[in-house]
Amino acid sequence: EMQLVESGGGLVQAGGSLRLSCTASGFTFDNYAIAWFRQAPGKEREGVSCVKSGDGTTYYSDSVKGRFTISSGNANNTVSLQMNSLKPEDTAVYYCNRATIWGKGTLVTVSS
């Protein structure tokens, strides 16, 4: 069974950092784009960042550009999202995605 599992969420004060990880089981990330989405309470899910495993091309939404960094792990079945200078508006459940496969999410809460 192909699964994505997110980890690394938690509670952090504004200005702090967290590192999220997305681990695949049942497949690897070869030649796929892996994305992070987030959904804040009462809001629609939005794309945050993605990385194309083949050439390492990355994308960031304007709201996180310069603060978040996405990277692929050496084992080729992990993708991380380093989140720095966190803001209360970054509070959301963060989801990892590859094509039609979604993880269950990890909650990030940023206190002011």
Long-range contacts (C-beta under 8 A, 24 or more apart in sequence): 1-25, 1-26, 2-26, 2-27, 2-101, 3-101, 3-103, 4-96, 4-97, 4-98, 4-101, 4-102, 4-103, 5-96, 5-103, 5-104, 6-94, 6-95, 6-96, 6-103, 6-104, 6-105, 6-106, 7-106, 8-80, 8-106, 9-93, 9-94, 9-106, 9-107, 9-108, 9-109, 10-107, 10-108, 10-109, 11-109, 11-110, 11-111, 12-86, 12-108, 12-109, 12-110, 12-111, 13-110, 13-111, 14-86, 14-87, 14-88, 14-110, 14-111, 14-112, 15-85, 15-86, 16-86, 16-110, 17-82, 17-83, 17-84, 17-85, 17-86, 18-83, 18-86, 18-108, 19-80, 19-81, 19-82, 19-83, 20-80, 20-81, 20-83, 20-94, 20-106, 20-108, 21-73, 21-78, 21-79, 21-80, 21-81, 22-78, 22-79, 22-80, 22-81, 22-96, 22-103, 23-77, 23-78, 24-77, 24-78, 24-98, 25-77, 27-77, 28-76, 28-77, 29-53, 29-72, 29-76, 29-77, 29-78, 29-79, 29-98, 30-54, 30-76, 32-98, 32-99, 33-98, 34-72, 34-79, 34-96, 34-97, 34-98, 35-96, 35-97, 35-98, 36-70, 36-79, 36-81, 36-94, 36-95, 36-96, 36-97, 37-94, 37-95, 37-97, 38-90, 38-92, 38-93, 38-94, 38-95, 38-108, 39-92, 39-93, 39-95, 39-105, 40-89, 40-91, 40-92, 41-91, 41-92, 43-92, 45-95, 48-81, 48-94, 49-81, 51-79, 63-89, 64-90, 83-108, 86-110, 88-112
